[in-house]
Each structure stands twice: as C-alpha cells, then as structure tokens.
Amino acid sequence: MDTDLRTQLINGARAALRHCENKADQVSLWAKQLKERSNYNNATVALANKMARMAWAMLHHQEDYKYKNTIN
C-alpha cells in the first residue's frame, strides 16, 4: 500500500476517533466501543482499516457512502 495513502487513512481515523463520541452512526458507535476496549493506537489502525475497506467497496460497487443514523 502506498505510504502516503496509509498516512492519510491513519490521520483520518485519528480525527474520526476523536469525534466519534458525539455521533450516532454505525461506524462511530463501533469505533467508540473499540476505543473503550482497546488502546488508542490499535483502535486508530482498526478504524483506518475499516475505512480503507469501505472505500474499496464503494469504488468497486460504484456507490456513494450511505449514512445511517441509528438514533432518531
């Protein structure tokens, strides 16, 4: 994987992990639970991996991101 892309994914995951407390979508809830049961760096890398897989799936299926708010 390209080093620059990996760095950007990690930086994006760090930012998302910092702000996941105030969000109610499925990925933020997953990240919040992961952060509580794991250390911060492992949670960051796991979220970056999830983001990369989501990006690949969206490109592969030519779809936009589908935001699902779990709390109405």
C-alpha positions in Angstrom: 0.0 0.0 0.0 1.2 3.5 -0.8 2.8 5.1 2.3 1.1 8.5 1.7 -2.3 6.8 1.4 -1.7 4.8 4.6 -0.7 8.0 6.4 -3.8 9.8 5.3 -6.0 6.9 6.4 -4.4 6.8 9.8 -4.7 10.6 10.2 -8.4 10.5 9.1 -9.1 7.6 11.5 -7.4 9.6 14.4 -9.7 12.6 13.6 -12.8 10.4 13.3 -11.9 8.6 16.6 -11.6 11.9 18.4 -15.1 12.9 17.3 -17.0 9.6 17.4 -18.4 10.3 20.9 -20.9 12.8 19.6 -22.1 10.7 16.6 -24.8 8.1 16.3 -24.0 6.3 13.0 -23.0 2.6 13.0 -19.3 3.2 12.3 -18.9 5.8 15.0 -20.7 3.5 17.5 -18.4 0.7 16.5 -15.3 3.0 16.9 -16.4 4.2 20.3 -16.8 0.6 21.6 -13.4 -0.3 20.1 -11.8 2.6 21.7 -13.2 1.6 25.1 -11.9 -2.0 24.9 -8.6 -1.4 23.2 -5.8 1.1 23.3 -6.0 4.2 21.2 -3.4 3.3 18.6 -4.9 -0.1 17.9 -8.3 1.4 17.6 -6.9 4.0 15.2 -5.4 1.4 12.9 -8.5 -0.8 13.1 -10.7 2.2 12.1 -8.3 3.1 9.3 -8.5 -0.5 8.0 -12.3 -0.3 8.1 -12.3 3.0 6.3 -10.0 1.5 3.6 -12.3 -1.5 3.1 -15.3 0.8 2.9 -13.6 3.0 0.3 -12.7 -0.1 -1.7 -16.2 -1.4 -1.6 -17.7 1.9 -2.6 -15.3 2.2 -5.6 -15.8 -1.4 -6.6 -19.6 -1.2 -6.5 -19.7 2.4 -7.8 -21.8 3.6 -4.9 -21.9 6.6 -2.6 -21.5 6.4 1.1 -24.7 5.5 2.8 -25.1 7.3 6.2 -27.3 5.5 8.6 -28.1 7.3 11.8 -29.0 4.7 14.4 -30.7 7.2 16.8 -33.7 9.1 15.5 
